[in-house]
């Protein structure tokens, strides 16, 4: 029955994505459920997540398909996540700095060449990719008989990353090719033409075959994942209590974790094909445990460690993760396969199937949907 | 159209400043009249984030009674997760873009500009124009 429900949702979601139906603007900023505030509660399809291409502001939701899932999740689980980077004015920002490339010390700042950018800032992503999240959740998490409410806050970022010399050289080479083309007589004449409006000039440039080829190659070079990246996150979830059951609000769960991603570019399986080997370490202080003697809640400390293997194709990725939780004298495991399919730029499906912590061997199904649907192809800004 | 009094001064100079994650390319043209279709002088295209110094108009010659136009084309190569994030990147461009002209009787002047942004192709175009008197 559960698999039937999954199939029905997949089909209806796909059909919806291909129609011209305009969802409400409130759905515009929904994103895949990957914020630390969700990950802390083991709600996400994958517990090993990377802070990549996060929306400046997003709303995330996640649901289980049935009330008898291990977490007893209801459909009222929402998180908001935002990246402060995009809301703060960036001084001296340029393309190279954004991509962590630095000129050698002593270079002429007024007349830089691509070949001057020989240094790499391994901490360059820490501020750019930092995000803060806040979540409201409802579930029993195998602790309570009825679903209870929790409020979570979290933060994550990419602490360090490293690109190889070959990856850096490819970016500098693509920049030179682009700059050379954009300085050609063909392009200059389009910009100089007073008969064309700005949108017409933009169309004339972006429709040039050479432009398309160079831009495509450039994007491929930039989209290559760093050889290694270390992501870190912290989150805290507070149990809100339940007066009807005489439960006071209490410490919920605190987690601090780090995950390393070793990514190998594999163009033979796709233009953006990568094989990822992840390792994860997480410290957890978990207050969501019933004390069998008193019947109240008690706090346990746990260490999670595990690994994940992911095959990333252009729009599709398959992954399997195995995480062990050392908790007091017990040992719990999370063994989950996950799949992510990007139907188009506006619609992505995320699913996870397997065995979660505290699930007593039951199979669980977690599902998240991104509805990041945008309207219109351009924005027109007034004069200044 | 705004105007700038250059008198018989020379050289008149241009400076473009911008702070953006995109690659900007700036183009500057001089026309004899407002109706001209083809410029008579062009400053070689440049990336203002890499070549941030002053550039002479028409090789340092007098440019009195001319029409001066500056265009900057920005292309983002890093992907955006959605249009809202793209708009914030465009706002950064608006907040930091500065086209300055100097050398005339009035001293330095920041030129006004208009912007069109195109999410589909991750580009935007900024345009300024000035009558040099």
Interface residues (C-beta under 8 A of the other chain):
Chain A: X28 X29 X31 X53 X54 X55 X56 X57 X58 X86 X87 X89 X90 X91 X92 X93 X94 X95 X98 X99 X109 X110 X111 X112 X113 X175 X178 X179 X182 X183 X187 X188 X191 X192 X193 X194 X195 X198 X199 X201 X202 X205 X206 X215 X218 X219 X222 X223 X372 X374 X375 X376 X377 X378 X379 X380 X381 X382 X383 X384
Chain B: X19 X20 X21 X22 X23 X25 X27 X29 X31 X36 X37 X38 X39 X42 X44 X45 X47 X49 X50 X51 X52 X53 X69 X71 X73 X75 X77 X78 X79 X80 X81 X82 X83 X84 X85 X86 X87 X88 X89 X90 X92 X94 X95 X96 X112 X113 X114 X115 X116 X117 X118 X119 X120 X121 X123 X125 X127
